[in-house]
């Protein structure tokens, strides 16, 4: 069985999903949010993300992790902050010998929906069908992490 981690990194909210794959069967183990204090100093947010990612890795022991790439941000300061968060996440993964792959938000949408411009609702509905869920995964950003983990599950390890 393979354990797969998908991460959609930000600073105030970082979304993650954990899947287990056994041959063709995929099971959702967990998906949710790493939340930091909104107005906290960036260094405190990064420390929270670092600690929580370490906890997730220790609990689930993933074999592979796909992390969403920083694609485009209009606000340069936000982009730099998210780049710091990605570094913390990537470092913790490397430190724990987790294989890392990266993809852009457009790649996620293209592979899940067949449309690089798909809205979040379309991604949620596609995941509901693909993973045979009773309802769409919520919140929508958690669905992004779930989509990333699902795509990682398709990679031959």
C-alpha positions in Angstrom: 0.0 0.0 0.0 1.2 3.5 -0.8 0.4 6.6 1.2 0.1 9.8 -0.8 0.1 13.4 0.4 -1.1 16.3 -1.6 -0.4 19.9 -0.4 -1.8 23.3 -1.6 0.6 25.7 0.2 -0.3 29.2 1.5 0.6 31.0 4.6 -2.6 31.5 6.6 -4.2 28.3 5.3 -2.3 25.4 3.8 -4.5 22.6 2.6 -3.5 18.9 2.7 -5.0 15.6 1.7 -3.8 12.1 2.5 -4.8 9.0 0.4 -4.0 5.3 0.7 -3.6 3.4 -2.6 -3.7 -0.4 -2.7 -3.4 -1.5 -6.4 -6.5 0.2 -7.9 -8.3 1.0 -4.7 -7.9 4.6 -3.4 -9.0 5.5 0.1 -9.2 9.0 1.6 -7.5 9.0 5.0 -7.7 12.7 5.7 -8.0 16.1 4.1 -8.2 19.5 5.7 -6.3 22.6 6.6 -3.3 23.7 8.5 -4.4 27.1 9.8 -2.2 29.8 11.2 -3.2 33.0 13.0 -4.3 35.6 10.3 -2.3 38.6 11.5 0.6 36.7 13.0 4.2 37.4 12.0 5.3 35.3 9.0 7.9 33.6 11.1 5.2 32.3 13.5 3.1 31.1 10.6 6.0 29.3 9.1 6.8 27.6 12.4 3.2 26.4 12.7 3.2 25.1 9.1 6.6 23.3 9.8 5.3 21.7 13.0 2.0 20.6 11.4 3.6 19.2 8.2 6.0 17.3 10.5 3.1 15.9 12.5 1.2 14.8 9.3 4.3 13.1 7.9 4.9 11.3 11.3 1.3 10.2 11.5 0.8 9.0 7.9 4.3 8.3 6.7 3.7 9.2 3.1 5.7 7.6 0.3 5.2 10.5 -2.1 3.9 14.1 -2.0 2.8 16.4 -4.7 3.0 20.0 -3.8 1.3 22.7 -5.9 3.7 25.1 -7.5 3.5 28.8 -7.0 2.1 29.7 -10.4 1.1 33.4 -10.5 0.2 36.0 -8.0 -0.5 39.6 -8.5 0.7 40.6 -5.1 4.5 40.1 -5.0 4.6 40.2 -1.1 2.0 37.4 -1.0 4.0 35.4 -3.6 7.2 35.7 -1.6 5.4 34.7 1.6 3.9 31.6 -0.1 7.4 30.8 -1.5 8.6 30.7 2.1 5.8 28.4 3.1 6.6 26.1 0.2 10.2 26.0 1.3 9.3 25.0 4.8 7.0 22.2 3.4 9.6 21.0 0.9 12.4 21.0 3.5 10.3 18.9 6.0 9.4 16.4 3.2 13.1 16.1 2.1 14.2 15.8 5.7 11.8 12.8 6.0 12.8 11.2 2.7 9.4 11.7 1.1 9.5 11.8 -2.7 8.4 15.2 -4.0 6.7 16.1 -7.3 5.3 19.5 -8.2 2.6 20.7 -10.5 0.8 23.9 -11.3 -2.9 24.8 -10.5 -3.5 24.7 -14.3 -2.1 21.2 -14.6 -4.4 20.0 -11.7 -7.5 21.5 -13.4 -6.5 20.1 -16.8 -5.9 16.6 -15.5 -8.9 16.4 -13.2 -11.5 18.2 -15.4 -9.9 18.3 -18.9 -10.0 22.1 -18.7 -7.2 24.2 -17.5 -9.6 27.0 -16.8 -12.1 25.0 -14.7 -13.7 26.8 -11.7 -13.3 25.3 -8.3 -16.9 24.0 -8.3 -16.1 21.9 -11.4 -13.0 20.4 -9.7 -15.1 19.6 -6.7 -17.8 17.9 -8.8 -15.1 15.9 -10.8 -13.6 14.7 -7.6 -17.0 13.6 -6.3 -17.4 11.5 -9.4 -13.8 10.2 -9.6 -13.6 9.2 -5.9 -17.3 8.1 -5.6 -18.0 10.5 -2.8 -21.6 11.2 -1.5 -21.0 14.9 -1.8 -18.5 17.3 -3.1 -15.4 17.8 -1.0 -15.5 20.9 1.1 -14.1 23.5 1.5 -13.0 24.1 -2.1 -9.3 24.7 -1.3 -9.3 21.3 0.6 -10.6 19.8 -2.7 -7.6 21.3 -4.5 -5.3 19.3 -2.1 -7.4 16.2 -2.6 -7.1 16.6 -6.4 -3.3 17.0 -6.1 -3.1 13.8 -3.9 -5.4 11.9 -6.3 -3.2 12.8 -9.3 -0.1 11.7 -7.3 -1.9 8.3 -6.8 -1.9 7.8 -10.5 1.9 7.9 -10.7 3.7 4.6 -10.8 6.0 4.5 -7.8 
